[in-house]
Amino acid sequence: MSKTPGEMIRGIRSLQWLVAVVTLFGLSVTQSWAVPVSGRVVDARDGSPIDRVTVRIDDEAGATLTNADGYWQVDLAPGRHILRFTHVSYFTVIDTITVPLSGELTIQMFSSVVDAGTIRVWDKAYDRAQQIILEAIRRKQVVLDRLDSYQFEAYARLTLTDSGKPVEEQVFLIAESQSTAKWQRPDDFQVTINRRRQSANFDAESNLITVGELLNFNNDRLDFGPARVVSPIASDALDHYQYELFDSVVASGVGCYALEVTPRNPDDKLFVGTILIAAETYDFVAVDVGLSEGFDVPFLTSLRYRQTLAPFTDSIWMPVEVSAAGGFDLAIPLPGVPSAFGFDYTAALSDFVFDTVFSRGTFNEYELVVATDADASDSSDWLTGPLVPLSQQEVDGYRRIDSIEALPTPLGRQLLGLFGRSIAVANGLAPDLYRFNRVEGPYAGVPIPKLARFGPVTVGGFGGYAFDADRAQYGGTLTLDLRSRERLRVSVSYDDRITRINGVNLFYPSDMTAPAFWAAGDNSDYWRYRGVTAAIGGKLWRKSGFSLEFRNREHFDQPVATDFSVFASADDVRANRVSASGRIVSLAGELAYDSRPRAALPQRDVIRYAPRYIEARLFGEWSDREALQSDFTFRLVGAQVRFIGLFLPLGETTVELFGSVTDGDVPPQRLPTVESVAGPFTFAFGGTQEFSPSFIGTQNDINYWGDRVVGGYMLHDFGRELWVASNLPLIKDIPFGLQVHGGAFVSEFVSTDAVTLPATFAAPSIYREIGFGITDLTKSLGLFNLAVYFTWQLSDYVESAGADRPDSRRFQFSFGFSL
């Protein structure tokens, strides 16, 4: 029996390439018809079913596809209709029918080979295949120049199968959706999921496997997961691909050149397969490709991507069918996910409307929107619109999964699930429920983010107890949502809590339970406050937001409460930084930007995967004794920015920069701080680098501070691309990946009014380090990937520099463990 839907999808999400396949290939369909009409398409020679035949209705805008058993279904108004059946390998069949039909319609199709004619003469010595591609590139640009906007309807389905099970039990997950997609020049794109349904072992909120921006081969470069791949019809395609004209066929009712496409360098990340180009117009008609040997995709055993296009208004060819199929072998499976499984993605597109004038505000920050009633449709809704009918295996899979999930969960499986969740909570994966650190000791709490809701007003709160600190913590928040689309909300809260002093390192882990409990690796500093916060926040422009806060809080120093850890001695436990007690009354504000695409779900917003993105925030705080009746007068301004992407020719780069400045008698707990990284063991999940060696790693357990701090660090992950690019024997076959990293920062006290702590914890000269990592050491273990990192400090911040300076490390060796 499968695990809970939430656990399953969290396991699947860790497969970045599966997510890339799903999100890049998904496009969907919806339409209103009257009478269901179905049939079957078979090969005229042997009667075998033909799948992925495009079925178009000439007097309507709709289209659909046959499934693996050759069946198709559309809904047509009563009367006479002309149906057109097209396939890349068969002659087109046109049939006239009268609705309603008596019985099932069977269509026979014949394999086709035709002579598609000749092309123009070129001055250069291009062979015939190269000439065809050059004409297709020329035609592509003409079409792109004519496109200003369009929209379409789509149906999409993802089916996952366990190849280790009997055929009747192989299907273990199905998700379907119907959507509307809109595009506008230059790159605005938005999809709305109108309806969705899924097997019972997959929760509806996670069913976003429906629409992603079309993998458009008209683009010169395609974002294929974390890689940027040259399109076979890019403007510089001939520099990367070689082409061979091997056939002329009829596809989508027109004569086409069939070209075999292969990389010039088999070690490059490119496509391999077949593309069809219309013989008369040189439009891109179809593609059937896989991946070259240069792709080193973990766990992916096979992948085939297909796309079929058809002509619409003004002879503009657009996709009417998109599909992707392949397999994964995880070696060590995730809970609830088979070790070896296959995926089959199918989408049908229809009702293209060009030169659409969209209303103002259509393309906001959300690239994916789920309609509030998307899950409210019943089975009759799925009989409307052109669909790709489920195969018998999928129908049986739906029925079997839903019946199993309806049964009570066995006691043993319940206990196993409870044990797994308990382990996760105990290691700090739910810090509001349980956490451990040297200041609080064990903390247990009850977070209630939505205690009650009254229209736009939400009341929430939390309560808990820190056992070694012997202190209860509690708080409550009242939130008023003024304008949901702009996320404009006002809130008032009261808190009495112990919290961590946030350093200026960007994206530092939010909880230190695991390193603190196991190895006294809690290098954060803590303080306590009690008081009121009033805030207003919202969206400024697309993908950006703001917040303004008034804070009236009484601050308290918080001593170390426990020296416990499993594998470290009491001597390894750090003292907590001294905080200045008193009342801080201040005004604070923040501007934030995140370029990643967002999805608007009925209950929440989510940020989706992007191969390249920028995050940035600008923040400040002001407190004054006279104007605000505060015990302190200070000003604080800071900024943080993070870049992730394919900025260099080989590999992926992460760059993070930070800086902060204060003046006045700023209390120690508000001083800019460069926090150290806990312990020699690093961890990353799902491609994140929150515990990566891009953080300054050799400062031991020292937090450097000052009233001025500035710094940055960089990590570049070559993977295997550096070895492959060398094209040297033996070197290009090295199976391991390579990373390089380095960072530097300065912290100093300049303001004479600052409440300075020991000057030895400032870094007035540049603290810098460099290093490298060897990654992908344990590919045989599936998702559990080991890396080792070597880092050298280039500064004088080591014990040998003198007793007036804290002990950092000249060299650090660490392990990395990633999922």
N, C-alpha and C positions, 0 to 999 in steps of 0.2 A: 504494500500500500504506500502511496506517495506521502511525503511530508506535507505540512501545511502550506497553503499557497504562498504566504509571505516568505517562508523559508526557502521554497523552491525558487522563487524569482530572485531572491538575494543571491542564491547560488549561481543562477544563470547569468546574473549581471556581471559577475566577476570575469566572464569570458568576453573580453573587449572585442574580439573579432566577431563573435556571434552577434553582439550588439551592433557592430558596424554593418554586418550583413543585413540584419533586420531593419535598422533605421534608414539605411541608404536605399533599400530596395522596395520599401513599402509604399504603395499607392492604392486607392480604393474606389466604390461605386454606389450610386443610389438613384432610383427613378421610379416613377409611378406608372404602373401598367394595369391591365384589366384581367386577362385570362392566362393562366400558366400554360406555356407551350414547351415541350421537351422533346428530345430526340437523341440519336446516337450517330456518331461518325466512325466509319470503319474503312480499312484499306480494301480497295476493290479486288486486289489479287487474292488475299487469304482471309478477309473478314476480320482481321485483328483490329482492336480499337485504336484510334488515333487521338492522343491527348494534345492539349494546348492548340487546338484548332480555333481560330478566331471566327465567331459567328456574329455577323453584322446584319442589321435590318436596314435595307436601303431607304425605306420611306420614314425611318425614325433615326434618332441620334444614338441609340443604344448599341452595345456590343457585349459579348460574353465569350467565355472559353470553354472548351470541353475539358473534363477531368481525366484522370488516369484511365478510367474505364470507357472513355469516349463519349460520355453523356454531357449534355448541355441543357440549359433551361433559360427561357426568357418569359416575360409577361407581355402579351400583345392584346390590343383592342380587337374585338371581333371584326372580321373582314379579311380583305386580301392583302398579303404582304409578300415582299421579295426578300429572301434570305441569301446572304453571300457567305460561303464557307472558304476560308483561306488558311494556308499553312505554308511554312517556308519550303517544304519538300514535296508539295502536292499541287496539282492544277486546281485553280479556283473552281468551286461549284456554285452555281446560282440556281435557286429553286423558288418557285412561287407556291405559296400555301394559302389556304383559306381557314381562318380561325372562327369557330373552334374546330380542332382536328379530331378525327376519329382514329384512335390508336397512336402508336409511337412513330415518329418520322426517322427513317434510317437513310443516311447519306453515305454514298460510296465515293472515295476520292482516289485519283490515280497519281502515281509518282510522275514528276515532270522534269524534262530536260529540254531547253530551247536554245536557239541561237539568238543572242540579244543584240547583234549588230556591231558597229565599230564606233570609235571615238576620234576626237580631233588629233591632228599631227602636232607634236611638240618640237621645239628647236633643239632641246637637249636630248641626250640619249637615254631617256627614261624607257624602261620596259613597259609592257602593256599594263601590268598591275599597278605600277607606279603612276602611270598616266591616269588611271581610273581614280586612284586615291587623291591625286592633285585636283582632279575635277570635283570630287566629293568635297574636298576642303573649300574650294572656291564656292560651291553651291551652299555649303554650310554657312558661310559668312553672309551670303545674300539673304538666307532665311532668317538668321539672327538679327540682321539689320531691320527686318520687317516686323519682328515681334516686339510689341510694347507691353502687352498684358494678355493673360488668358486665365480661364478657370476650367476645372473638369470635375467629374464625379468618379469615384473609385470604390472597388471592393477589394479587400485583401484578406489573406488567410495564411497563418503560420501553423504547421503541424510538426511536432517533434515525435520521433519514433525511437524505440529501444530495439536495436538490431539483434540483441541477445535473446529476445523473447520470441515465442511462436507468432506467426503472422497475425493471428486474430487478437493478440495481446500487445502488439508492438506500439500502437499509438498511445503516448502517455501525456500529451498536452495538445490542445487545439485552441487557437484564438482567431477571431474574425472581427472585421469592422467594415463599416461603410462611411465614406468621408467625402468632403468637398475640399478641393485644393485651389488656391489662388496664387498667381504669380504676377509681378509687376516689375518692369525695368527700374533700376538696374539689377537688384538682387532681392527684392522683397518677396517673401514666400510665407504662406500661412495655410495650415490644414485644420479643418474642423471635423472631429469625429462625431458623426450624427448618431450612429448606432454601433454597438459592439456586443459581442457575446463570446463566451469562452467555456472550456470544460471546467468542472467544479473544483479541480485542484489548482486553479489559477485565479487569483482574486482580480476582480474587475478593475480596481484602481491601478493595477500594474499592467493592464492590457493597453499598452501604447504601441504595440507592434502592428502598426497600421499604415502610417503615412510618414514618409520622410521625403526630403527634397529629392527629386528624381535623379538617379545616377545618370546624368546626361552626357552622352559621349560627344555631344557638340562642344562641351567645355574642353579646353586644352589640357587641363589637369583635373583629376578626379580624386576627391578625398575618400580613399578606400581604407576605412579604419584610420590608424595613425599614419598611414603612408599616403603620399601624393603620387598618383600614377598618371603617366602620359596616356592620353586617349589615342586610340588607333587612327582617329581622324583629326588629331591636333595639327596646328599650323606647322609644327616641326616634327610631325610623325615620322617622316622618312629618316630622320636622324636616329630614331630609336627602333623602328620596326622594319622588317622586310616582308614583302607581300608576294603572293603567288596566285595568279588567276587559274583556278582549277575546274570551273564549271560555269554554266549559265542556266539559271533556273527561273521558274515563275514563283513569285512570292507576293502576297497581298494583291494579286491580280495584275502584276506588272512583271516584265522581264528584268532580271537582275544579274549582275556579275557576282559570282561567289568567290571571295578572296580568302585565302588562308593567311593568317596573321601570326608572325612569330617574332620574338625580340632579336635584334642584331646581336646583343650580348645576352646569353641565356641567364646570366647572373643578375641582370637588372630586374627590378620589380615592375613587371609589365604583364599585359594580357597575352594569352595564346588561344587561338580559336578561329572562328569564321565570321566574316561580316558580309552582308549583302548590300550592294549599291544599285539603285535603279539605273537601268541601262540608258534610258532616254533623258532623265533629268538629273541623275547622279545624286539623288537624295539617299540618305542613310535609311535603309529599310529594315534590317534585322541584325542582331548580333547573337552569337553563341560562343562564349569564351570561358576559359578557366584562368588559373594563375600560373605564371612562369616559375621556373625553379628558383628564381631570386627571392621569392616570398618565403620567409621563414616564419610561418604563422603557427604559434604553439597550438598543438592538439588538433589542428585542422587536417583531416585526412583527404578530403576532396571538396571541390567547390565548382559548380557550374552555374553561370549566369546567362540568362536569355532575355532578350527584349525584342518585341515585334512592333513595328510602326505601321501606320496607315495614313493615307492622305485625307486632309480635312479642308476647310475653307482656304481658297487661294493656293491649293496644292501644297499646303504646309503639312509635312509629315510629323505626327506625334505618336508616342507609344500608346498602344492599346492592350498590350500584355507585357508583364514583367514577372520574371520568376527567378528564383535562386534555390539550388538544392545542393546538399553536401553532407559531410559527416564530421564528427568530432570524436576523438579518443582521449579521455582525460587521464588515463593510466590509473590514478587514484581518484575515484569519483567524489563529487560533492554529495552531501546528504540529500536524498530525494531525487538525484539526477543520475541516470545510468552512466557507467564508465565510457561506453561507446554508444553514441546516439546520432541519428540523422535528423536533418531539418529540411523541410520543403516549404518554400514561400511562393505563393501565387497571387498575382494581382491583375485585375481587369479594369481598364480605364475607358471612360466614355464621356459623351456630352461636352466635348471641348467647345468653349466659347471664346473667341478672340476679340482683342481690342475692347475689353471690358472696362467700364469706368467704375472703379470701386469708390465707395463712400469714404469720406474723411475718417481717419482713425482705424481703417480696416487692418492695416499692417502696423500693429503696435509691437510691443516687445515680445509677445507670445507668437512663436512659430508653430505651436501645436495647441489647439483648444479642444477640450472634451465637453460636448454639450451636456447641460445639467440633466437632460432626460435621455442620455445615450444608453443607459442601462435599463430604461423603463419599457423598451419595445418588447412585444411578445413574438411568438413564433411566426404569426401571420405577416409581421413586418418583413421577415426574411424571405417571403415569397414574392415581394415586390422588388422590381429592379432587376437588371441583368446580373446574375450571379455565376460563379463557377461552382457547379453542384459538388457536394461532398462525394467522395468515392465511398464505396460500400465499407471499406476498411475504416474510413473516418467516421461514418455513421455509427458503425459498431463501436468505435473507440469512444465517441461521445457518450453512448448509452452505458458502456462498461464503466468509464471513469466516474460519471455522475452517480451511478448506482453504488459504486464502492465508497465514494466520498460521503454518501448519505448514511452509510453504516456507522455505528458507534466506533470510536477509536479504541482498539484493544488497550487494556490496562498497561501492558508492558511497553507499548509504544508511547502512551501518555507519560509514563514514568521516565522513559528515555528522553523524550522531548523536554520534560521539566528539568531533568538533570543537565541537558545541554544549555538550556536558558539560564540555569543557575550558575553554571560555569562562566557564561558570558557576562552576567551581571556582576559576579564576584571579581572579575578582572576589569571592571570599570567601563564596560560597554553600555551601561545605563547608569551614569553617575548620579542622576537625580534619585534613583532607587537605592543604589549602594555605591560607596566609594571608600577609599582608604588613602590617607596621607599622614605624614608625621605630626601635623598640627591638629587634625581632627581625630585621628585614629580611625576606627571603623565608623562610617556614617550610614544610617538607614533612613530613608525618607519616602514620602508619598507625594509625587507631583500630580496636580490636577489642573492642567492648562485650561480646561473648560468646565468649571464647576457648575455653571449655569449660563444660559443664554436667553436674552430677552430682546428679540429683534436684532438691531445692530449692536446691542450691548452684550459683552461677554465678561463673566466674572470667573477668575481662576485663582489658583494659589498653590502653595506647597507647605509641607511640614516635615520635619525630620529631627534626628538627634545624633550628635557626635559624641560617641561614648567615652573616648579617652579625654576629650576636651570638656566633657560633662556639660554640654551646652545644647539646648534646644534651638532649632533654627526654623523660621516660619516666615510667611509672607503672603500677600494677596495683591491681585491686579484687577482693575476695572478698565476695560477697553471699549471704546466707541468707534465703530467703523463708519466713517463719514462717506467715503466714495470708494467702493470695493475695486473698481477698475483701476483707479490711480493708487490703490493701497493706502489711501489717506486715512489715518487713524490717530485717535487721541487716547492716551492711557494715563492712569494714576496708580502708583503702587507703593506699598509699604513693605520693607524687608528688614529682617534681622538675620544676618547670615555671615558665614566665613567664606571668603572668596580668594581666588588666586590673583596675585599681582601680575598683570599681563605685560610681558616684555614687548619690544618692538619687532621681534622676529615675526615674520608673516606666516600665518597658518600653522602655528605651533599647536601640538596636540592639546585638546581641551581637558583631558583628565590623565592623571599620573598614577592611577591605582595599581596597575600591573607592575611597573618598575619599582614603585614604593614598597609594595607588599613582598615581592620576591627578592629584591636586591638593594633596598634602601636607595633606589635611583630617583627619588623625588627631588628634583633640583629647583622646584618652584618656590616662591615666597608667598606667604599668606597674611591676610589681615581681616579684621571684622568691621562691619559697619551696620548701623541701624538708622533708618530714616525713610523719607518720602522722596519719590521721583515722579515728576510730571513730564510727559513727553508727547511730541507730535511728530509723525513721520509719514512719508509717502514717496511717490514716484515723481522725479523731476522730468526726465525724458526717457526714451526707450533704454531699458537695461540699466538705469541709474536710479538712485534714490537718495533721500536725505532724512536726517533725524535731528531734532532739537530737544534738549532735556534741561529741566531745572532740577537740581539735586540739593537736598537738604539732609545731610547725613552726619551722624555722630560716628567718629572713627575710634577704634580700639586696637591696641597692640595685642598680638596673639602669640603666645610662646609655643615651643615644641611640646607636644603632649605624649608622644610615644617614640621609642627607639627600636620598635619591633621591625624585623624583616626575616624572611625565611632563611636566606643564604648569606646575609651580611651581618657584620657585628655592629654593636651600638656606636662604635667609633666612626662608622661610615655615615651616620645620620648627621645631616647639616643642621646648623642653627638656623632659625628663621630670622629674616631681616627685621630690624626694629622699625616699627611704624610710629608716626607721630599721632598721639591721641588728641582729639578735639573735634570741633564741628566744622565741616567743609560745606559751605553753601556756594554753589557754582552754576554757571551756564555752560553747557557742552553741546557740540554739534558735530555732525559727520556727513560727508558726501561720499557715496560709494558707487562703483561701476563694475559690472561683470558682463563681458561680451558674449558669454555662452548662451545658446538658445534656451528659451524657457517654455514650459508647458503649463497651461492653465487647466488644472483638474477641478472637478466639482468641489472638492473639499480643501484643496491646497495647491500651491504652485511648486513646481520642481524645476531644477536646472538640469539640462540634458548634456550628454557627452559632446565634446567638441575637440577636434585634433589640435586646434590653435585657439587661444583665447587670452584675454587680458583681464586682470582684476586689479582694482585700485581703490584706495580710500584716503580721504583727507579729513583730519579730525582736529578738534581743538577744545580747550576748556579754559574758563576764566573765573577767578574767585577774587573777592575784594572784601576787606574788613569793614570798610565804611559803607560801601554801596549795598552789600549783601549781608552785612552783619555776620561775616564768616570769621573763623579764628585764623585764617590764612589769606594772604594776598599773593596770587601767582597767575601766570599765563602759560599755556601749553599749546603748542602747534606741532602736528606731525603728519607724515604721509607714508604710505606703503604701496608698492606696486609689484605685480607679478606678471611675467610674460611666459607663456608656454606655447611652443609651436615648432614648426619645421623651418627655422630661420637660416640654418646652414644647409649646404647641399646634402650632407650625410647625417642622418639621425635627428633627434629631437632635443631642443634646448629649453631649459628652465632658467629664467633670470628673475631674481627677487631683490628689490631695493627698499631700504627703509631709512627714515630719519625723523628726529624729533628734537624740539628746542623748548626749554622752559626758562622763566626768570621769576624773581620774587622769592618769597620764603616758602618754596614748594615743599610739601611734606615728602618723606622718603617713599611712601607708597605710591606717589604720583610721579616719581622720577622715571625718565626713559631708561629702559633696561634691555641689555642684550642677554637673553636667557641661554643657559647652557643646555646641551642635549643630554638627556638621561641615559647613562649606561652605554656599553659598547655594542649593543644589539639593536639594529634598526629594523623597521617593519613598514611595509606598504601594502595597501589593499586596493584592488581594482584600478591600478595604474596611478593612484595618488602617491605623492612624495612627502607626506606629512612627517615621516620619520627618516628622511633621506639624508645622505651625507652632504647635501647642499647646505645644510645648517652647519654653522661653525662647530667643529667636532672636537677640537683639541683643548678647549678651555676647561676641561675636567668638570667639576661641579660648581664653577664660579659664575656668578651673574655680575656682569660689569654694568655700571651705571654712571650717570653724570647728568648735568642739566642740558647737555648737548650730546646727541648720539647720531651717527650716520654710518651706514654700511650697506653691504650687499653681498650676494653670493650667486654662483652660477653652477649649473650642472648640465653637461651635454652627454646624451646617451647615443652612442654610435650604434649600439646593437652589434650586429655582424657586418654592417655596411662598410666600415673602414677596411676590413679584411677583404671583402668581396671586391671593393673598388680597386684594390691593389692589383688584382688579376695575376697575382704571383702564385706559382704552384705551392701547394701546402698551406701558404698563408691564407689564401682565399677560402680554404676549407676549414679554418679554425671554427669549432662549434660554439665558442663562448662569445659573449658580448663584452663591449668595453664602454666604460663611462669615465669622464674626467670631471673634476669639480674643484672649486676654490672659492674663497671668500675673504672679506676684509671688513674691519669696522674701527671706528674711533669713538671713545666716550670720554668726556672731560667735564670738569666743573669750571665755569667761567663767572657766573653770577655770584657776587659776594654775599647776597642775601639767601642763597640756597641753603637748605638744611642738609649739609653734606655729611655723608657717612664716611668711614675710613677711606682716605684717598687711595689706598692700595687697591680698591675695587673700581677704580677708574682706569681707562686705557687711553692716556693722552697721546701715545704714539700708535701708529697703525698696527693693529692685530691682524695678521693675515696667515692664510694656509692654502695649500694645494694638495690634490690627491687624485687617485684614480680607483676604479672598481672593476672587478671581473664578474660579470653577471651570467645568468643562464647556466649555472653549474650543474643543475639537477633537473634537466628537462625530462629525464626518465621518470621523475616523480609527478609528472602531470602538472597540476596547478601549483604545487609547492616548490617554489624556485629559490635557490640559494645563491647568494652573491657574497663576495668579500671585498672590503674597502681598505685602502691604505691612504693615510692622511699625514702630511708633515706640516708642522708649524714653522713659518718663516720669520717669526717675530722673536723678541727676547723675553716673552712673558712665560718664563719657566723658573723653576726653583733656583737654578744656578745663577739667575740674574740678581739675586739678593734677597735677604729676609724681608725687605719692605714690600715685596711683591708676592701675591698668592701663587700657589702651585698649579700651573697648567701642565700640558703634556707637549713634549717635543714631537712625539709620534703617536698615532692611534691606529690600531688594527681593529676592524669591526666586521661583524657578519650582517648581511642583509637577507631578509626573508620576505618574499613577496607572493601575493596571490594574483 
